[in-house]
C-alpha cells in the first residue's frame, strides 16, 4: 500500500481528474469550485515533492 499523502503523482492525478470533471458541469459556480479543488490538489503535490526532497 503506497503512502498517498507523500506521493506527488497521486495528487496530480486527482487534480487532473477534478479538472476533467469540472468540464462536464454546466453551472459556472460548480465548475469554479471544482477548479479550486484541483488547485489545492496541485498544492498538495508540491508539498509532497518538497517533503521527498527533505528526506
N, C-alpha and C positions, 0 to 999 in steps of 0.2 A: 504494500500500500504506500503510495507516494504522499509526501507532505505537501499538499497543495498550497498551503499558506506561504511557503518559501519557493514556489515554482512560478517564475515569471511567465512561462509559456501557458500555464493554466489560466492566469489572469488575462493574458492577451486573447486567448481563445474565448473566454467569457465576454470580453469587450467586443470582439468581432461578432459573436452570436447575438449579443444585445443590439448592436448596430443593425444587423440584418433584420432582427425582429422589429426594430423601430421603423424600418422602411415600410412595413406592412400595415402600420397604424394610420388610419385616416385622420384622426384628430391630432392637430398640431401639438396640443399640450401633452398628450400621451407620448407622442414621438419625442418631444423635447425632454421629458422625464427619463425616458429610456436612454437617450443620448448622454444625459448627465450621469446616469448609472454606468454607462460604458466608459466615460471619462474617469470615474472612480476606479473602475477595474484597471484602467491603464496606469493610474497612480499606484495601485497595489502591485502591479508588475514592476514598476520602477523601485518600489520599496523592497520587493523580493530580490531584485538584481543587486541592490545596494547591500542587502543582508548577506547574499552569497559572496560578495567581494570582501566583506569583513571577516568571513570565516577562514 
